């Protein structure tokens, strides 16, 4: 295996910033925006999957009870995890993967760390929401909530 085939980055001249990739992964990770920014192969597959799941969820009568909505949580959570990992990766390691041959002008600083913290908070809330929705859906389908009025005032 050659060095160029084992590296996730392709040879380019533009410098990739951890802060930018962290924001893209946190906010648009479900459609693979950070994959496009990093120049990863098969980024189009992540984008197609995310958009297809969003469209399938939108056309459902009750969008949050659609299985496509639950499947959409996989790329969403993946985007959150990748944002945290990429933002907290050391500058040297990040540059070794995505900025080969380019010189970093200044360290990443607190921007990447703050994005990682923000992503951890929002990602935890989204994951707990997803788990709660799945539990409520399964318990309702199994009849375990019969007799309980979940919509009481």
Buried (B, 14 or more C-beta within 10 A) or exposed (E): EEEEEEEEBEEEEEEBBBBBBBBBBBBBBBBBBBBBBBBBEEBEEBBEBBEEBBEBBEEEEEEEBBEBBBBBBBBBBBBBBBBBEBBBBEBEEBBEBBBBEEEBEEEBEEBBBEBBBBBBEBBEEBBEEBEEBEEBBEEBEEEEEEEEEEEEE
